[in-house]
Amino acid sequence: MALNITTLTSALQAAFLANLSEPTAEQTTQVQVMSNSIASAILTFVESATITYSAGLIAPPGGGPVTGVFGSTIS
């Protein structure tokens, strides 16, 4: 599943602008730039995660759904 960077950026902008009673055009532009930078940093951080499967899923002989508990670590 891809992360929706546009929605994240918009949510960050809304959060920052909600704290400014009457933002000027310059403040609005600064908030947009800052929100884009933060969203990009979050995306880079999340994409750098490594999921290591350790054990737990069992496939039945002859096929069918797997069962068990997915064992993993995220780093």
Summary of the structure (lengths in Angstrom):
residues: 75
radius of gyration: 20.7
end to end distance: 18.6
largest distance: 66.2
contacts: 143
relative contact order: 0.14
helix: 48%
strand: 21%
